[in-house]
Amino acid sequence: MPKEGKSVIILGAGRSATSLINYLLDVSEQKAFTVSIGDLETENISARFPKARAFVFNVEAEDRAMDLIKDADLIISMLPAHLHIRVAIICAELGINLLTASYLNDDIKALDSQFKGKNKCCIMELGLDPGLDHMSALKVLNKIKDAGHTLTGFETFTGGLLAENTEAENPWNYKFTWNPRNVVMAGNGTVKFLQEGRYKYIPYHNLFRRTEVIYVPGHGYFEGYANRDSLKYLELYNLQGINTLYRGTLRRPGFCKAWDVFVQLGATCDDYQMESVDVMTHRQFINSFLRFNPHDSVELKLAHYLNLGLESEEMYKLKWLGIFEEELVGLKKGTPAQILEHILKKKWTLTRTDKDMIVMWHKFNYLDNDRPKEIQAHMVVYGDDQVNTAMSKTVGLPLAICAEMILDQSLDIKGVHIPTLPPIYKPILARLDEMGFEFIERETIS
C-alpha cells in the first residue's frame, strides 16, 4: 500500500483522459493517495471531476510549473505530444515518476540516466496504439518464442471507429474518436514494411489504394492501410530474421477509396497557407485544386479528374460531408489540411447518441517443427457515450493501472522505458482482462 499522502497529478484533461481520471479517483477512495488535474482551463474540469483537485497549469511557464508539481509522487502527462519533453525534463530534474501514452522520442530517451540517478521511472507508450498493441503482441510473441518455435510473420492493425448500428445514415461509418489532425495527416511520408523477406515501400499518394482485407470474428470485415514505418519494430520486438512485418490502421470497407480523393487532390497538404480563407466556402475549397473550366460543375470536374462516376460511392460520401456546399469554411486562415479538418469536424464530431468502438487485430505466423501455424488475436471495445468512449478506455486504463502499480510500489523499475517488459505488461493485461478487455486468441490454418 502507498504511504499516506502519496499523490498523482494528471496534466491535461482532454477527451482521452476521462477513463484514466475516473479509474484513479475510484481507486483513491480505497487507497491513501490524492488525484489532482492541471490544465490551462479548470472550470470545466471541476464540473466533470468534482472529487479531484484542479489547478491552472502551463508547462511553458517553467518555474511556476516546477513549483506546482514538485511534491507529486507521479505525473501522468496527457498534454500534446510535443510538450512531453518539457514535462520529462522537469520530472527528471525533480525526481518524479512520469507516465505518458505518446511515442518515446530520442530527446526523452536521453533522460534515461537522469531518471535512473533519481531512482525514478519514465514509461511512455502506455495507451492504445502505442501501448496495448505492444503489450498484447509481446504476450503472444514471447509465448511462441518460449515454446521454441520460429516466428515467420507478424501483422497488426488497430482502428478507432463508430460502433455498429451507430448513425446508420453515415456512409463513411466513421467519426473522429482521436485527435482529428492526426487522422487528416495519417500516412504522410513513405510507408516501410517487410513482406515475405522483401523490403516494401508505399509512397503517400498510393497508400490508400493499397489496402488489406481483415476479418474479425463476430464483427465482420474491415480494410486496413499500412502505418508509416513497421521496420522499427524489428528491434523493438526483437524480430530480426522475420519474413513479414506489417502494421496498419483499420477502417470500414470503402473508407480508403473515398479518403484517397482528398489525398489525390492535395487537400491533406500541410506545408502552405491558402489565400482568402475567411471568405472561402466548402465548394470553393475543393474547386481550388481542380482545373479552371467555367462551363463544368465542380462535381463534374472532380469526377473527371479522378475517373469517378458522378453517382459513385466516393461521390456520395463527399456529398454527405457537404464538400460541395456553398457554406463558409469558418476559418480566417489555414493550410489545406487545417481547412479540411475544420470541414470534417462539422460532420465527424461525436454527438450525444454516438458510440465508438476500438478494434485491434494481430496475426502471428510461425513454424512448429517446420509445420506452418498461425494464431490470430483480437480485442473489440465499445464506448458508452460521447464522453466515456472506447478510445478513452483503451488509452486511459493502461496508464491508470500502471499508475496504481507505481503508487502501490508493486512495479519496481527505473529509467526510461516503453511497456515491452513483462513486469510492466503482464499485470496490466491481467487487470484489463478482469475488467472485460479480453484478447481472444484462435489458431487458424496458415
C-alpha positions as CSV (number, residue, x, y, z in Angstrom):
1,M,0.0,0.0,0.0
2,P,1.2,3.5,-0.7
3,K,2.1,5.6,2.2
4,E,-0.3,8.3,3.4
5,G,-0.2,11.4,1.3
6,K,1.0,9.9,-2.0
7,S,-0.2,12.0,-4.9
8,V,-0.7,11.7,-8.6
9,I,-1.0,14.7,-10.9
10,I,-2.6,14.4,-14.4
11,L,-1.6,17.1,-16.8
12,G,-4.3,17.6,-19.4
13,A,-7.9,16.5,-19.2
14,G,-8.9,16.1,-22.9
15,R,-11.1,13.6,-24.5
16,S,-8.8,10.6,-23.9
17,A,-8.3,11.3,-20.2
18,T,-11.8,10.6,-18.9
19,S,-11.4,6.9,-18.1
20,L,-7.9,7.4,-16.7
21,I,-9.1,10.1,-14.2
22,N,-12.3,8.2,-13.2
23,Y,-10.3,5.0,-12.5
24,L,-7.7,6.8,-10.3
25,L,-10.5,8.7,-8.5
26,D,-12.2,5.4,-7.7
27,V,-9.0,3.8,-6.5
28,S,-8.1,6.8,-4.4
29,E,-11.1,6.2,-2.3
30,Q,-9.7,2.9,-1.2
31,K,-6.0,3.8,-1.1
32,A,-4.2,6.7,0.5
33,F,-3.3,9.0,-2.4
34,T,-4.8,12.1,-3.9
35,V,-5.6,12.9,-7.5
36,S,-5.0,16.4,-9.0
37,I,-5.5,17.7,-12.5
38,G,-3.6,20.5,-14.1
39,D,-4.7,22.2,-17.3
40,L,-4.9,25.7,-18.9
41,E,-8.6,25.8,-18.0
42,T,-10.1,24.4,-14.8
43,E,-13.7,25.4,-14.7
44,N,-14.9,22.5,-16.9
45,I,-12.6,20.1,-15.1
46,S,-14.0,20.9,-11.7
47,A,-17.5,20.2,-13.1
48,R,-16.5,16.9,-14.7
49,F,-14.4,15.6,-11.8
50,P,-15.6,17.2,-8.6
51,K,-13.6,14.8,-6.5
52,A,-10.3,15.9,-8.0
53,R,-8.3,19.0,-7.1
54,A,-8.0,21.1,-10.3
55,F,-5.4,23.8,-10.8
56,V,-4.2,26.0,-13.6
57,F,-1.0,24.6,-15.2
58,N,1.1,25.9,-18.1
59,V,4.2,23.8,-18.8
60,E,5.7,26.6,-20.8
61,A,5.9,28.8,-17.6
62,E,8.7,26.5,-16.4
63,D,9.5,27.9,-13.0
64,R,5.8,28.0,-12.0
65,A,5.3,24.6,-13.5
66,M,8.1,23.1,-11.4
67,D,6.7,24.6,-8.3
68,L,3.2,23.2,-8.9
69,I,4.3,19.6,-9.4
70,K,7.4,19.3,-7.2
71,D,5.7,17.4,-4.4
72,A,4.0,14.8,-6.6
73,D,4.9,11.1,-6.5
74,L,3.7,10.5,-10.0
75,I,2.9,12.7,-13.1
76,I,0.8,11.5,-16.0
77,S,1.1,13.7,-19.0
78,M,-1.9,13.9,-21.3
79,L,-0.7,17.1,-22.9
80,P,0.0,17.4,-26.6
81,A,2.9,15.1,-27.6
82,H,5.4,17.9,-28.3
83,L,5.1,19.2,-24.7
84,H,6.1,15.9,-23.1
85,I,9.8,16.7,-23.3
86,R,9.2,19.8,-21.1
87,V,7.4,17.7,-18.5
88,A,10.0,15.0,-18.7
89,I,12.9,17.4,-18.1
90,I,11.2,18.7,-15.0
91,C,10.4,15.2,-13.7
92,A,14.0,14.0,-14.3
93,E,15.4,17.0,-12.5
94,L,13.0,16.8,-9.6
95,G,13.0,13.0,-9.3
96,I,9.3,12.3,-10.1
97,N,7.9,9.2,-11.9
98,L,6.3,10.0,-15.3
99,L,3.8,8.2,-17.5
100,T,2.5,9.1,-20.9
101,A,0.6,7.5,-23.8
102,S,2.7,9.1,-26.5
103,Y,5.6,7.8,-28.6
104,L,9.0,7.7,-27.0
105,N,11.4,10.0,-28.8
106,D,15.2,10.4,-28.7
107,D,15.1,13.6,-26.5
108,I,13.2,11.8,-23.8
109,K,15.2,8.6,-24.2
110,A,18.3,10.7,-23.5
111,L,17.0,11.4,-20.0
112,D,17.3,7.7,-19.0
113,S,20.4,8.0,-16.8
114,Q,18.9,11.1,-15.1
115,F,15.8,9.2,-14.2
116,K,17.9,6.2,-13.0
117,G,20.0,8.6,-10.9
118,K,16.9,9.8,-9.1
119,N,15.7,6.2,-8.7
120,K,12.6,7.0,-10.8
121,C,11.0,5.9,-14.0
122,C,9.5,7.4,-17.1
123,I,7.3,5.0,-19.0
124,M,5.9,6.1,-22.3
125,E,3.6,4.5,-25.0
126,L,1.2,3.3,-22.3
127,G,-2.0,3.9,-24.3
128,L,-3.8,2.0,-27.0
129,D,-1.5,2.4,-30.1
130,P,1.2,2.7,-29.0
131,G,0.6,0.8,-25.8
132,L,-1.8,-2.1,-25.8
133,D,-0.5,-3.1,-29.2
134,H,2.9,-3.7,-27.7
135,M,1.6,-5.5,-24.7
136,S,-0.9,-7.8,-26.4
137,A,1.5,-8.6,-29.2
138,L,4.5,-9.4,-27.0
139,K,2.4,-11.7,-24.8
140,V,1.8,-14.0,-27.8
141,L,5.2,-13.4,-29.5
142,N,7.1,-14.3,-26.3
143,K,4.8,-17.4,-25.8
144,I,5.7,-18.6,-29.3
145,K,9.4,-18.0,-28.8
146,D,9.4,-19.6,-25.4
147,A,7.9,-22.7,-26.9
148,G,10.9,-22.9,-29.2
149,H,9.0,-22.1,-32.4
150,T,10.3,-19.9,-35.3
151,L,8.4,-16.7,-36.0
152,T,7.9,-16.0,-39.7
153,G,5.4,-13.2,-39.8
154,F,3.6,-10.7,-37.6
155,E,0.8,-8.3,-38.7
156,T,-1.1,-6.0,-36.5
157,F,-4.0,-3.5,-37.2
158,T,-5.8,-1.1,-34.9
159,G,-8.8,1.2,-35.6
160,G,-10.9,3.7,-33.8
161,L,-14.3,3.5,-35.4
162,L,-18.0,4.1,-35.0
163,A,-19.8,1.2,-33.3
164,E,-22.0,-1.0,-35.4
165,N,-25.5,0.4,-35.8
166,T,-24.4,3.9,-34.8
167,E,-25.6,6.7,-37.1
168,A,-26.6,4.3,-39.9
169,E,-27.0,7.1,-42.4
170,N,-23.3,8.0,-42.2
171,P,-21.9,6.4,-45.4
172,W,-18.3,6.7,-44.1
173,N,-19.1,4.7,-40.9
174,Y,-16.6,6.9,-39.2
175,K,-16.2,9.9,-36.9
176,F,-13.3,11.4,-35.0
177,T,-12.6,9.5,-31.8
178,W,-9.0,10.7,-31.6
179,N,-7.1,13.9,-32.5
180,P,-8.6,15.0,-35.8
181,R,-5.4,16.4,-37.0
182,N,-3.7,13.0,-36.7
183,V,-6.4,11.5,-38.8
184,V,-6.1,14.1,-41.6
185,M,-2.3,13.8,-41.6
186,A,-2.3,9.9,-41.3
187,G,0.2,8.3,-43.7
188,N,2.1,11.4,-44.7
189,G,5.6,10.2,-45.7
190,T,6.7,6.9,-47.0
191,V,5.5,3.6,-45.6
192,K,8.1,0.8,-45.0
193,F,7.4,-2.8,-44.1
194,L,8.6,-6.4,-44.7
195,Q,6.7,-8.9,-46.9
196,E,7.9,-12.4,-47.5
197,G,11.5,-11.4,-46.8
198,R,11.5,-8.3,-49.1
199,Y,11.5,-4.7,-48.1
200,K,8.5,-2.9,-49.4
201,Y,7.6,0.8,-49.7
202,I,4.4,2.7,-50.4
203,P,4.6,6.4,-51.2
204,Y,1.9,8.5,-49.7
205,H,0.0,9.1,-53.0
206,N,-0.6,5.3,-53.3
207,L,-1.2,4.5,-49.6
208,F,-5.0,4.4,-49.6
209,R,-5.0,2.4,-52.8
210,R,-3.1,-0.4,-51.2
211,T,-5.3,-1.9,-48.6
212,E,-5.7,-5.2,-46.9
213,V,-9.0,-7.0,-46.0
214,I,-9.2,-8.1,-42.4
215,Y,-11.8,-10.4,-40.9
216,V,-12.6,-10.1,-37.2
217,P,-14.9,-13.0,-36.0
218,G,-18.2,-11.7,-34.8
219,H,-17.6,-8.2,-36.2
220,G,-17.2,-8.7,-40.0
221,Y,-14.8,-7.3,-42.5
222,F,-12.6,-4.2,-42.3
223,E,-10.0,-2.7,-44.5
224,G,-6.5,-1.8,-43.4
225,Y,-3.9,0.6,-44.7
226,A,-0.2,0.5,-43.7
227,N,1.3,2.6,-40.9
228,R,4.4,4.7,-41.7
229,D,7.4,2.6,-40.5
230,S,6.9,-1.0,-39.5
231,L,10.7,-1.7,-39.7
232,K,11.5,-0.1,-36.4
233,Y,9.6,-2.9,-34.7
234,L,12.2,-5.4,-35.8
235,E,14.5,-4.2,-33.0
236,L,11.7,-3.1,-30.6
237,Y,10.1,-6.6,-30.6
238,N,13.4,-8.5,-31.2
239,L,12.1,-9.8,-34.5
240,Q,15.3,-9.9,-36.5
241,G,15.1,-12.5,-39.2
242,I,11.3,-12.5,-39.5
243,N,9.9,-12.6,-43.1
244,T,6.8,-10.4,-42.8
245,L,6.3,-7.4,-40.5
246,Y,3.3,-5.1,-41.2
247,R,1.5,-2.6,-39.0
248,G,-1.7,-0.9,-40.1
249,T,-4.8,1.1,-39.3
250,L,-8.4,-0.3,-39.7
251,R,-11.3,1.4,-41.3
252,R,-14.7,0.2,-42.6
253,P,-14.8,-1.1,-46.2
254,G,-14.9,1.8,-48.7
255,F,-13.4,4.4,-46.5
256,C,-9.9,4.4,-48.1
257,K,-11.1,4.8,-51.6
258,A,-13.1,7.9,-50.6
259,W,-10.3,9.3,-48.4
260,D,-7.9,8.9,-51.4
261,V,-9.9,11.6,-53.2
262,F,-8.5,14.1,-50.7
263,V,-5.0,12.8,-51.0
264,Q,-5.0,12.9,-54.8
265,L,-6.4,16.5,-54.8
266,G,-3.7,17.7,-52.3
267,A,-6.3,18.6,-49.7
268,T,-4.3,16.9,-46.9
269,C,-1.2,19.0,-47.7
270,D,0.1,21.0,-44.7
271,D,3.1,22.9,-46.0
272,Y,1.5,26.2,-47.3
273,Q,-1.2,28.6,-46.4
274,M,-4.2,29.1,-48.7
275,E,-5.5,32.5,-49.7
276,S,-8.8,34.3,-48.8
277,V,-9.7,31.5,-46.4
278,D,-12.0,33.9,-44.4
279,V,-14.4,34.0,-47.4
280,M,-13.9,30.5,-48.7
281,T,-16.7,28.0,-48.9
282,H,-16.5,24.2,-48.9
283,R,-17.2,24.2,-52.6
284,Q,-14.5,26.8,-53.3
285,F,-12.0,24.8,-51.2
286,I,-12.4,21.7,-53.4
287,N,-12.6,23.7,-56.6
288,S,-9.2,25.3,-55.7
289,F,-7.5,22.0,-56.6
290,L,-9.3,21.5,-59.9
291,R,-8.8,22.8,-63.4
292,F,-10.4,26.1,-64.4
293,N,-13.4,25.4,-66.5
294,P,-16.3,27.9,-66.4
295,H,-18.7,25.5,-68.1
296,D,-18.4,22.4,-65.9
297,S,-19.6,22.0,-62.4
298,V,-17.2,21.2,-59.5
299,E,-18.7,17.8,-59.2
300,L,-18.1,17.0,-62.9
301,K,-14.5,18.3,-62.8
302,L,-13.7,16.3,-59.8
303,A,-15.3,13.1,-61.2
304,H,-13.5,13.6,-64.5
305,Y,-10.1,14.3,-62.8
306,L,-10.2,11.2,-60.6
307,N,-12.1,9.0,-63.1
308,L,-15.1,8.6,-60.8
309,G,-18.7,8.1,-61.7
310,L,-21.0,11.0,-60.7
311,E,-23.2,8.5,-58.8
312,S,-20.3,6.6,-57.4
313,E,-19.9,5.6,-53.8
314,E,-17.0,8.0,-53.4
315,M,-19.0,11.0,-54.7
316,Y,-21.9,10.1,-52.4
317,K,-19.6,10.1,-49.4
318,L,-18.2,13.5,-50.4
319,K,-21.7,15.0,-50.9
320,W,-22.8,13.6,-47.5
321,L,-19.8,15.5,-45.9
322,G,-21.1,18.8,-47.5
323,I,-17.9,19.2,-49.5
324,F,-19.8,20.7,-52.5
325,E,-21.9,23.1,-50.4
326,E,-21.6,26.9,-50.6
327,E,-21.1,27.0,-46.8
328,L,-18.4,29.1,-45.4
329,V,-15.4,27.1,-44.0
330,G,-15.3,29.2,-40.9
331,L,-11.6,29.8,-40.6
332,K,-9.6,33.0,-41.0
333,K,-6.5,31.2,-42.3
334,G,-5.2,27.7,-42.8
335,T,-3.3,25.1,-44.7
336,P,-5.3,22.7,-46.9
337,A,-5.0,20.1,-44.1
338,Q,-6.3,22.5,-41.5
339,I,-9.2,23.6,-43.6
340,L,-10.1,20.0,-44.5
341,E,-10.0,19.1,-40.8
342,H,-12.3,22.0,-39.9
343,I,-14.8,21.0,-42.6
344,L,-14.8,17.3,-41.5
345,K,-15.4,18.2,-37.8
346,K,-18.8,19.5,-38.7
347,K,-20.0,16.0,-39.6
348,W,-17.4,13.8,-37.9
349,T,-17.7,15.0,-34.3
350,L,-19.3,12.5,-31.9
351,T,-22.8,13.5,-30.8
352,R,-24.6,12.6,-27.6
353,T,-26.1,9.5,-29.0
354,D,-23.0,8.2,-30.8
355,K,-20.9,5.3,-29.6
356,D,-17.4,4.4,-30.8
357,M,-15.5,1.1,-30.9
358,I,-11.9,0.0,-30.9
359,V,-10.8,-3.0,-32.9
360,M,-7.3,-4.4,-32.5
361,W,-6.2,-7.5,-34.5
362,H,-2.9,-9.4,-34.6
363,K,-1.8,-12.3,-36.8
364,F,1.3,-14.4,-35.9
365,N,2.8,-16.9,-38.3
366,Y,5.4,-19.4,-37.0
367,L,6.9,-22.8,-37.7
368,D,6.3,-25.7,-35.2
369,N,8.9,-28.3,-36.2
370,D,8.8,-26.9,-39.8
371,R,5.0,-27.1,-39.8
372,P,3.4,-23.6,-40.6
373,K,1.0,-22.5,-38.0
374,E,-1.0,-19.2,-37.4
375,I,-2.5,-17.5,-34.4
376,Q,-4.9,-14.6,-34.7
377,A,-5.9,-12.5,-31.7
378,H,-8.4,-9.6,-31.5
379,M,-9.9,-7.3,-29.0
380,V,-13.1,-5.2,-29.5
381,V,-14.1,-2.5,-27.0
382,Y,-17.2,-0.3,-27.1
383,G,-17.8,3.1,-25.8
384,D,-20.7,4.0,-23.6
385,D,-21.3,7.5,-25.0
386,Q,-19.5,10.5,-26.5
387,V,-17.6,11.1,-23.2
388,N,-16.9,7.6,-21.9
389,T,-15.6,6.4,-25.3
390,A,-13.8,3.2,-26.2
391,M,-10.8,5.4,-27.2
392,S,-10.8,6.9,-23.7
393,K,-11.0,3.5,-22.1
394,T,-8.2,1.9,-24.1
395,V,-5.9,4.9,-23.9
396,G,-6.5,5.8,-20.3
397,L,-6.9,2.5,-18.5
398,P,-3.4,1.0,-19.2
399,L,-2.0,4.3,-17.9
400,A,-4.2,4.2,-14.8
401,I,-3.3,0.6,-14.0
402,C,0.4,1.3,-14.4
403,A,0.0,4.4,-12.1
404,E,-1.6,2.3,-9.5
405,M,1.2,-0.2,-9.7
406,I,3.8,2.5,-9.2
407,L,1.9,4.1,-6.3
408,D,1.4,0.6,-4.7
409,Q,5.2,0.0,-5.2
410,S,4.3,-3.3,-7.0
411,L,6.3,-2.1,-10.0
412,D,10.0,-1.6,-9.3
413,I,11.5,-0.2,-12.5
414,K,13.9,2.7,-13.1
415,G,14.9,4.8,-16.1
416,V,13.1,5.4,-19.4
417,H,11.0,2.5,-20.9
418,I,8.0,1.5,-23.0
419,P,5.8,-1.4,-21.9
420,T,7.7,-4.2,-23.7
421,L,9.0,-5.7,-20.4
422,P,6.9,-8.5,-18.8
423,P,6.9,-6.8,-15.3
424,I,5.1,-3.9,-17.0
425,Y,2.7,-5.5,-19.5
426,K,1.7,-8.8,-17.8
427,P,-0.1,-7.2,-14.8
428,I,-1.7,-4.5,-16.9
429,L,-3.1,-7.1,-19.4
430,A,-4.2,-9.3,-16.4
431,R,-6.1,-6.4,-14.8
432,L,-7.7,-5.4,-18.1
433,D,-8.8,-8.9,-18.7
434,E,-10.5,-8.9,-15.2
435,M,-12.3,-5.7,-16.4
436,G,-13.6,-7.4,-19.6
437,F,-11.0,-6.1,-22.1
438,E,-10.2,-9.5,-23.4
439,F,-7.9,-10.5,-26.3
440,I,-9.5,-13.6,-28.0
441,E,-6.9,-15.9,-29.5
442,R,-7.6,-18.6,-32.1
443,E,-5.3,-20.9,-34.0
444,T,-6.1,-20.9,-37.7
445,I,-4.9,-22.8,-40.8
446,S,-1.8,-21.0,-42.1
